[in-house]
Amino acid sequence: MDSLYLEVFPDAKIHEQLLSLPAGSHVGLTCSPKKGLQTTLDLMTQLHGSGLELIPHVAARQVRDKAHLQDVLDQLHEQGVETLFVPGGDMAKPVGSYDSALALLRDVAELGHSLRDIGIAAHPEGHPEASNEALQQALLDKQPLATYMVTQMCFNVPLMIDWLKGMRAAGVSLPVWFGLPGVMDRLKLFKTALRIGVGESARFARKQKSLTGALLGASRYTPDDILMDVAPALEDEALGIGGFYLFSFNQLEETLAWRTQLLQDLKAKTA
């Protein structure tokens, strides 16, 4: 948790909230079909000079063609942004010629860029439109074009670790950031988890005694239990866990307060 990497989505208030983050914080700026890719890039421009490590999400299905992609890369370069995250995107029909993250990543490499890091999405619990075998092959295909991967939001630590061991055995060597829910209202979180395709993980959490109170019994959810369960695996260099990626749902004040308290508690225990 010393290295903060969290995700936000562009809205009218998020710019001011982001300025309260510690300098150097990694901030993923999402890209939704409703708001469009340019909204993400505009927020990136507004945050220029903020001291934050900005990671705009460029969803492949929202990029029209290679010329549009070149324009996006030019905007990143002009703003001094050195990290990019490339998901496929949730649009049922692409706006242009890119129907997958792999296709876009190949053109990014062909066009050339000044990026230091490129992230890709990983799905320990599967994806409704792809088999587990296809997802594994996609990671292998994208691996030469990326530098790290971020998992979908997950509550099931044993499943995440087993999936990661399987990926390492298959030859996927990219560092991984585990996607965790941030601090938010428990009912909203549960509905969101089901909506974005982590239903198995949410159902797992309901069955676990250690998580039932945290997820379904309290008014506010925090991922303390998940962090403690994952902690031992962080020492295993073979697993290559880079850290935690927090889905903040724009609850930045609450998330920062929770993180500060957690770090203080951890320091007190190790003092």
Phi, psi and omega in degrees: 000353177297326178261113186269123177227109181228160182251137174228162174243143183299129169209181188294334187255349191290331181303309181295321180296322182295333181292347179272355181286152177299142177303139180090354178298140177273125184234115175276124180258109187288165184227109185251152177301328183289316184268334177089159183295322184294331176299319177297315181292327177294319177296320176304316180294320180297331184268005179302132180084006182281346184086001179271150174272099186273134178234088178293140175270125177245096182289126185305320185286355176257003179260127188288311185196186184295326178295318176297318179298319178298321178297319178298313180298324178295319179296319178297316181297318180297329181268003179071022180276129186244002181229138183226143175242130186240097171269168176289320181105153186267001181291133179295325181234124179298150178283344183210227190268354183259117179252002180205158177297324181299316180299318180290319180299323179296321179286327175301314180295320181292320181289332185086152184197170178251019183286142177270321183224145175226123180259153177226162183271145176231152189228083179303330182260014177087180180220139184297341184249012180209146177284163178298325179295319179293322179295320178295315179296323179298319178296319178296321180290324183277341185307317180292347185253002184227171179237348177198167177226153179236131180277160170298163179297132186216144176252342189269093184296313179303320178296317180299315182293317179297318178299315183295319177299321178295320179294320179296320179295330181278351178106005176278112187248000181299140172303146183239139171252123180283127179279120181236149173291145175274206181271125179194171177301133188298319182291321177296319179297314183297317178295321179295318180301317179293321183292322185266010169092029174240042183298319180299319179294318179295319179293323176301315182299324181295330185274345184271127182301321183290339183253342185302314180295320183292321186268320188245350185256336182257162181284337182232138179259138170226148186271029183305313183298320180295317180300318181293323180290325182280335187313313181300327182288340180295335181278349181274100184298332181295334180281333175063047179274117182282331181155206184241137178251114185265124172279100190279340186052030179065018175269065189289317181300313180294320181294318180293319179297318178297315181297317180300314180295320180297315179297321178296319179295319181294320178295321180295324181289329183264357181289000000 
